[in-house]
Amino acid sequence: MKDLKNIKHVTNGEYIVIPIETGYIKPNEDLSSIINPAIELMEDGDYLVIAETPISVSQNRLVDESQYKPSLTAKFLTTVWSKYLWGYVFGPILGIKERTIKNLRRLPEETKSHKEVVLQLYGLKHALKPASEAGIDLSNAPGTFVSLLPENPEKVAKEIKNEIGKNVCVMIIDTDATYMKNGKYFTGLPIAIDGIDADNGFFGYVRGQLSENMGSTPLGCSEKMDVETALKIANIAEDYQRSLSTEMKTIHSVKEVLGSEIDEVTIEALDSITHTPAVIIRKQ
């Protein structure tokens, strides 16, 4: 095992977590800022867990929401459905997170265009979800752009493993939840690893409120692995991300971190802070 004396790391139970810190990974930029440190630091048996957004941005999976004119359906889903019915009625009844309820009650006007994007690209099944629809990330893209989920995350994970050239496991995850009911795993997200029933949209979200929340969702993995292990590793990575002061999980946290409104964020502003797009996880 490498001597970690001069390498930033933390322990989480029986695991060591080594963060890979970078600048902002820009559209069409390769992933060398993640891969090169991984080559240097990783050992056989390690896990490399990468957040979905830097993968998506590097693939230029960006959409400019300002180019979408909200339909009547999008306006209804934003104001009546999400803000009022879910913010004040269904959300409290189902016991969803207090932070989510607070955010729903103060949805900005731009959310109507966002709902239109979800409707056009993913359909009503996902647009009915009151927040975090289809894994679209509003918080780590410049201006009025948002990032969609990565294209073929399993293929990307395998390619990154090949570049690292060691017997490691590469996993791409999303913070949106995987749930479990009666021993079956499912998520509202459009994609997930084998063993997790995906693309359930709103219906998965509602069912999930009556099930056990298992934490972050593995979207793609370089290896075949059981769901329980994949979820355990994904959640160790998410635990570390939650500890960071620069975490921008929602559009409301963007202003706190960058000091600017969501539609005024520039690539330069995003590049001004330290990002941790990936962590290496090693069993002690």
Helices and strands as residue ranges (DSSP letters): E 10-12, E 15-22, H 32-41, E 47-51, H 52-58, E 62-64, G 65-67, H 72-76, I 77-90, H 91-94, H 98-105, H 111-122, H 124-127, G 133-135, E 145-147, H 153-164, E 169-181, E 184-187, E 196-197, H 201-209, E 212-221, H 227-242, H 251-258, G 262-264, H 267-270, E 275-283
